[in-house]
């Protein structure tokens, strides 16, 4: 070319706007947008007040008939009377935070579609949930997922699991709300901390007042807002660039649309094996053992209802993520010749979606507000779910085990609501300082796989290997924690030292129509280290982190248990293991199929026979076969 990139960026400057002026021109968040945004928050408040008032009035009318523990049961799992549809929508909304909505699009824009094959990991997660975890949780009828660890092992392992969950959640929640605050800042110019603090306080209020019912129903509203916003930007953005064909053509030319990578190298960032095995383990941990998700499934009355909610959740999460990945391709098709990150139009990678939003929908009053409401809805859902789940953990795992007499209904309500308020204030405080954490923020985000892997390993040991005792499980979890701590911390050091650079897909700035300055060392894609780096364990793909932590825990725990032989499977309650494990170790607990060719002469005999069958089925669920001389197995559920 006759002109250099620098000349291209600055030529005809008198006729061009600067990048700052262009950025300010995109901040067209008008009155209609603010009305839509505030209205979505007010809907959440109204829902919280409604359910809080409804529960209070019911308890007041039936005060003398309310059994002990009903307040906690109603606040935490909705009395186990929730419906399938709102719970399924709540599961999706809680799982897809603002980080996922914007992060999935950013990932596709920067690195292509390789991560889009994550749907295989989601299917693996759903299968494991259906056959391993859900049957156990529903059979035990617990409100804290980590109560299982005490029933299966002992109190110290329960406290270990609950403590790790609490710490990871507290570090995760401020990040969840900070990312969409960045989006709001991009489109409106309002200070990040003012936005995040105000929205957090609204979320704390409706979670504090309404409990799980308010959380679930606000999730439903927020889910529809988020879906509507995503559909709007997909339709309008695709039409603006000239249609789907143009989008495919531009992304194919840049190498962003890719076939699955079947390379077996574990250090490669994204392969189909890393996504299926490592990603499947991560999603299994985030859904199968996470209090925020399990609390939703336990709010349903039956196992069949939980299965239906799981199916809806699986399909919904795949469709929603695919939409987010599509938006990543749409970002590139829109800015294929003027990369907003290189020019500084977007100050951070997480602001790519807001830039696209204002370019596509900025001229339509209210639509930008709807999309930002959708981004915030995803984050508010995760925040409200996290606060509600933390109240369950504190009550069930850190209060009840250490009090000598049962808590009164009033004390229970005060503890749960006080917990929500306290953790909410902490989350708000962390949001105020999260911008200053720098590399510490990245390290705190790495805490999720550090704790998630060993936790998943503990649950797998408990549900799949009935001969593993508490001491062996504790040792395995400790080894898993140490292993993952080393890998993650060492990887962060390597990234800071530029030993691990992630090559990005090519970008261009040759079509920019505004004036900007190129960053130092600008290149169209990330450069790799000039000297070959000897690969070590910490160079493994980040997707394998949870799998490595879980595998280390299971391996060490099972080997230790096999050597010590302290646990007798026959003394274990069969409800504590997965159904297919019961068939192997506890065949007497499997319901017997009764076949008869007898014909009954009257309705009374028929009714008696059916009653016996019904009682037999009920009894078999309680671990012994009715109408026989079998004795119930030892072991209690607490």
N, C-alpha and C positions, 0 to 999 in steps of 0.2 A: 504494500500500500504506500501511497505517496506521503501520507501523514502518519505520524506516530499516534499511539493511544493518548498520550498527554495532549498532543495538538488537537486530537479529535474531541477530547473532553472539554477543551477551553476555547476552541475556535468560535467565531461569531458570538463572543460572549455578550456583546451589546444587545443581541437579539434574543438572548436566552435568560431564563430564570435560573437562579442558583438552586442547589439541592435543598437548602434551608427554606427557601420560598415555596418550592414545590411541596415539601413536607408540611409546611404550615397551611398550604392551600388544600391539602387532603384532610386537614382537621376540621371537617364540616359537620361536626356533631351538633345539630340544631335543636330547637325546642321540641319538635316532634320526637326526635331520638331520645331526648331526656325523658319525655313523658312515657314512652314505651318502656324505657329502662326502669324508671321508678315504679311504674305500674306492675311490672313483673315482680319487684321486691315486695310491693304492698300485697299482692296476691298471696305470697308466702306468709306474710305476717297474719293476714286474715285467716288462712288455713290453720296456722298454729294456735291462734286465739280460739278458733271454733272448737278444735279438738280438745284443747285445754279446758275450756268451759264445759264441753259435753262430758268429759270424764269427771270433772269436779261435781257437776250436777247429779250424775248417776251415783257417784259415791256418797253424796250427801243424802239422797233419797233412800239408799239401801245401806246406810252406814252400819246398821246392826247386823246385816246379813253378809257383809263383805268378809271373806275369809282372809286370814293372814297371808301375806305374800302376794295378794292380788294387785296391789299398787305397782310393785316391781314387774310382775308379769304383764300388766297392761302397758306400762310405760316402755318396757324394753322390747317385747315381742307382740304387742297389740292383743294380748289375751289369747294368742294363737288362733285368731279368727279372721285374719286378713284374707283378701281375695287374691286369686292368681294374677290377674292382669296388673293391678297396681304394684304388686310385689315384683313382678317381672320387669316392669318399667323402672322401678326403683333400683333393681339390681343393675340394669344397664346404665342408668344415670349415675349411680354411685361408682361404677367401675370406670366410666369414661369421664375423667376430670378434664379441666381446661388444658392441662399439660398434654393429655392424649389428643384432644381435638386439634391443638395447634402443633404439637410435637410430631404427630404422624404426618401431617402435611409438610412440615419442615424437613423431616427425614427423607421423604420422597423427592422433594425439590433438590436437596443436597446430594443424595446418594442413590437415587433411583428406586425401582420397585421391588428390589430383592426382599425387603422386609414385608412386602404385601402378602407373602406366603405364610404369614403368621396365622392364617385361618386353620392351618393344619395343627398348630399348637393349641388353638382354642378347642378344636374337636377332641384332642387328646385330653384336655382339661375336663370337658363335659363327660367323657366316658368314665374317667376316674371318679368324678363326682357322683355319677349315677350308681356305680358298682361298689365303691369303697366308702366314701365319706358320708353321703346323705343318709344311707340306711342306718348308719351308726348314730348320727346326730338325732335323727327322728325317733329312733328306738329309745334313746336315753332321755329325751325331753329336757334338755338343759338349756340355760339362757346364756352361758358363757362357753365359747368353744374351748377355752383352756381348762374348764372344769373337767373335760375329758382326760387331760393329762394327769390329774390327781386320781381320778377313778381308775385309770389304767396303770399308773406308776405310783407317785406319791406327791405330797404337797410341794416339796422343793422344786420339782420339775414343773408343776403348775405355775408357781411363782416365777420361775425362770421364763416360761413362755409368755406369761402376762406382762412381765417387766419388759421383755424385748418388744412386745407388741406396743406397749404404751410409749416407749422411747421412740420407736420408729414412726409411730403415728404423730407424735408431737413434732418431730422434725419434718414430717411430710406435709402436715396441714398448712403451715405458713407458706410453703412453696406452692401448694395447690392454689391458694388465693392470690399469691404474688404474680403468677404468670398472667392470668386474665387482667390483673390491674395494669400490667404492661400494655396489654392490648387496648384497654380503655385510654391509657395515657397517649398511645399512638394516634387515636382517632379524635381525641378531645383536648389534649394538652393538660388535663387536670393532673395534679400531683398524684403519684402512685400510692403514697401512704395515706392520703386523704380518702381515696377510693377504697382501698383495701380495708381500712379501719371501719369505715361506714358500713360497708357490705358485710363484714364479719359480725358487727354488732347486730344487724338484722337477722343473720343466720343463727347467732347465739340465742336471740330472743325466741324465734319460733321453735327451735329445738328444745329450749328450756321449758317452754309452756306446753307444747303439744306432744312431746315424746315421739315414739316410733311411728305412730299414725300420722302425725304432722309431717315427719320426715318423708314417709312413703308417698303421701299424697302431694307434697310439694315437689318431690322427685318426678311424679307423673306430669305435673304442669311444666316443670323445667325440661323434661324430656321432650315434650311436644314443641316447646320453644326452640330447643336446640336442633331438632330434626327440621323444623320449618326454616330456620336460619340457614342450615347447611344446604337444603334443597334450593333455596333462593339463590345462593351464591353459585351453586353448580349450574343452574339453568341460565341465569343472566350472564355469568362469566363465560360459559361455553358459547353462547350466542354472540357475545362481543368479539371473540377471536375468530369467528367464522365457522364454528361448528366442531363436532367431534373429530372429523377427519383432519382438521388443522392441528388439533391438540395431539392426536396420535402421531402425525407426521413430524411435528417439531420435537416431540419427546423421543421418538425413534432415532431421529438424526443426532440427538445429543447423547444417546446411549442410556437414557433413563428407563426405558421399558425393557426389562430383562427377563430371560428364562431362568428357572431355578438353578442355583449354583450347587452342584453335587460334589464339590471338592471336599475331601475328608480332613483337610488341614484345620485343626481346632483353633488355630490362631487367626484364621481369616474371620473378619468381622461378621459377615452374614453369609451363611450357607444354609441349605435346606435342612441339614442335620442339626446345626446350631439352633435354627428356628424351631424345629420340631421337638428336639430333645431338651435343649436349654430353655427355649421359650415356653415349651409345654410345662416344664417344671416351675418356671416363674409364674405362669398363669394359674397353675394348680395351687401354688402357694398363696397367690393373691385372692383366690376364690374359695378354695377348699378348706383352708385353715385360718382364714382372716375373719376376725370377729365382725367386722363391718358387713361382710357378705353372709356369713352363717346366720347372723341375727335376722336377716330377711327370710331365709328359708325356714327358720324355726317359727316365724310368725304365721306360717301356713298350718292348717289343721291336720293334714294327712301327708303321708309320704308320696302318694300319687299326685297331689297338688304341687308338692315340691319338685317332682320330676317334670311336670308341665311348665312350671316357672323356669326351671333349668333349660328346657328346650327353647322357650321363648327368649331367654337371656342369650343363649348361644347364637341363635339365628340373628337376633337384634344386634349383638355386639359385632358380629362379622360384617353385617350390612353397614353399620355405622362407621366401622374402621375403614372399610373399602371406600366409603364416601370421603373420608378424611384423606386417604391416599390419593383419590382422584383429584382432590383440591390441590395436592402437592404438584401433580402434573399440570393442573390448570394455572398455578402460579408461574411455572416455567414457560408454558405456552403464552402467557400474557407478557412476561418480562424476558423473553428469550434473547433479546438483543440489548437489554439494559438491566443488569443485575442490581436489584435494590440494596443488597448487602455491600457490594463493592462501592457503589456511589454514595452510600450513607443515607439513602432514603429511609431504610429501615435500620435503626440503631442496633437492634439485636435480632438474632435468628428467629426468636419467638414472635417477632412483630411482622413476619411476612404475611400471615393471614390478614391482619388488620389493614396492611397496605393494599392488598388485593381487594378487601372489602370496600374501602373508601374509593378505590378506582372504579369498581364495578357498580356499587350501590350508593355511593356518596351523594348522588344527585336526587335520590328518591327519599323524601322525608319519612322518617320512622323506620326504614328498612335497616339502616346501619345500627340503630338502637336495638332492633330485634336481634340482629346477629350478635352484638356484644352481650345482650341479655342471654343468648344461647351459650356463649362462652362462659359467662359468669354462672349460668344455671348449672353447667357441668361441674364447676368448682364448688358452688354452694352445696350441691348434692353430696360431693365427697366430704366437704367440711361438716355438714350436719350429720352425715352418717358416722364420721369419725368421732364427733363429740358424743353422740348417743351411744356408740360402742364403748368409748372410754368410760362412760358412766356405768355400763354393764360390767366392765372389767373391774373397776374400783369396788363396786358393790359386792360382786360375787367372789372376787379373788383376794381383795385386800381389806375388806371390812368384815363380811360375814364369818370367815374362818377364824377371826380373832376376837369375836364378841361372845360372851358366855351365854347370854340369853337372846331369844329371837327379837329382832328389831320390830318396833311398832310401825304401823302404816305411815304415820306422820314422819317418823325418823327416816324411813326408807325413801320417801319422797324428797325430804330435805337433802339427803346424801346424794341422790341421783341428780337433782337439779343443781345442787351446789357444785358437784363435779363438772357438769356441763359449763357452768359459769366460770369456774376456776380455770379449766383447760382452755376455754374460749378466750379468756383474757390473756393467758400465756401465749396462745396462737397469735393473737393480735400484737402482742409485744414482740414476738419473734418476727412478724412481718415488718415491723418498724425498723429492725436491724438487719434483716436478711440481705439487703442491698450491700451492706458493708462487710459481709462475711467472706467474700472472695472465694478462694480455693476451699475454705472450710465448708461452704455451701455444697460444693461438689462432693466433698467427703461425706457430708451428712446424707446426701442423696444415695451414696453408695452403701449406707447403713441398711437399706432395705434388703438387698441380697445377702449381706452379711448375716442378718438375723433370720431372713426368710428361709434360707437353705437348711440350717440346723433345725428350725421349727418344723419344716416339712418332713425332715428326717425323723423327728420324734413322733409325729403322727403316723408316719408310715411304719415305723417300728411297732407302735402300739396296735395298729389295725391289721397288719399283715403277718407279724411274727410274734405269736403268743408266748413263746419261750423266753423273750427278752425281758429282763427285770429292770427295776428302776435305776440301780447303780450303773448297769451297762449302758442304759439309754442316756444317763447324765454324762458319762464319760464320752460317749459318741458325740453328743451335742457339743461338749466342750471342745473336742478335737475339730468338729466342723466349724465352730466359731473362730478358733485360732487359725485354721487353714484359710477361711474366707477373709479374715482380717488381714492376714499377710498378703494375699493375692490382690485384694482391692486397694490397700494402702500402697503396696509396691507399684501397682498399675498407675495410681494417681501421680506418684513420684516420676514414673517414666513419661507420663503425658506432659508433666510440667517441664521435664528435661528435653522434650521434643524427641524422645526415643520412639514414641508411638504416635505417628501422624496418620490421620484418616484421609485417604484420597477422596476428593469430592468430584462430582461430575462437572464437566466444563461449563463455563458461563461466559457471557459477552457483555461489553458495554459500548459496542460500536454503534448502536442505534439510539443512544440516549439523546434526548432533546433538551436537556438542561445542563447547567454548568456544575462541575464537581471536581474534587481532587482525588486522584487515585491514592490508595493507601500504600505505605512503604512496602517494597517487596511484592507488589501485586503480581499475581499469576492467575490464569483462567481456571486453575484447579490446584488443589493442595499438593505440595511437593513432598516427596519422601526423603528420608535421611540419605545423605550422600554416601555415608559409610554403612555397610551392612551391619545390622544389629543382631547379635546372637539371641535367639528367642528362648525365653524361659517360661515358667508356669504362669507368671503374671501377664504374659502376652496373649493368653487364651481369650477368646471372644467373651465379651461381657455377658452374652446370652447364656453362657454356661455357668455363671456364678451360682445361681440357685441350685442347679443340678449338682455341682461339685460339693456344695455345702450339705445337701441332702444325702448324696452318695457317701460322703465321708462319715456322716452321722450313722447311717444305716450299716455301713461296712464295719466300723469300729464297734458299734453297739452289738451287732449280731455275733461277731467273733468273740467279744468279751463274754457275752451271755452263753455261747456254746462252750467256752472254757470253764466258766464258773458254775453253770447249771443250777442257778438259784431259783429259777421260776418254773413251776409245774403248770403246764397249760391246762390241765384238768381242773385246777383250782380257780381258774379265771371265769368271770361272767362272760358267756358267749356274746352278749350284746355289745361288748367292748371291741370286738373284732369284725372285720368285713364279712358279709354273708357267705362268700365262697370259701373263706377260711373256716367258718363255722361248719361247713359241710365236711371238712377234712378232720378237724380236731374235736368237734362237738356234734356228731351225727344225731345224738339223741335230742338235740334242740330243733331239728328240722321238722316242720309240720308234716304229718303223715297224710297221705292221700287215701281216703276211704272209698272203696268201691263196693256197691251192693246191688244185687239183682232182686232184692225183696220188694214186693209191692204191698202198699199199706191199704188197709180196709177202710180207714176213716181219717178225717182231718186231724183228729187229736194225735194219732200215732205219727202222722207225717210231721206235725208241729214238734212233737217230742224229739223225733229223729233230727230235724233241722236244728233244734235248740242244742242238742248234744254236739253236732258238728260245729256250731258257732262257738260253743264253750271250748271245744277242743282247739279251734283256731286261736282264740284269745289266750288260752293257757300256753299254747306253743310259743307265742310271742313273749311270754314271760319265762321262757327257757325250760319248760318241762312239758311233757305230753300228758294231757288230761286223760282221765278215764283209764289210766294205767297206774302201776305202782312205782313209776320213776320218781326219784327225788330231785327237787330243785338243786342246781349246782351251787357251790359256795361262791362267795363274792358278793359285794353289794355295790349299788350305784350311788350311794350317798344321798 
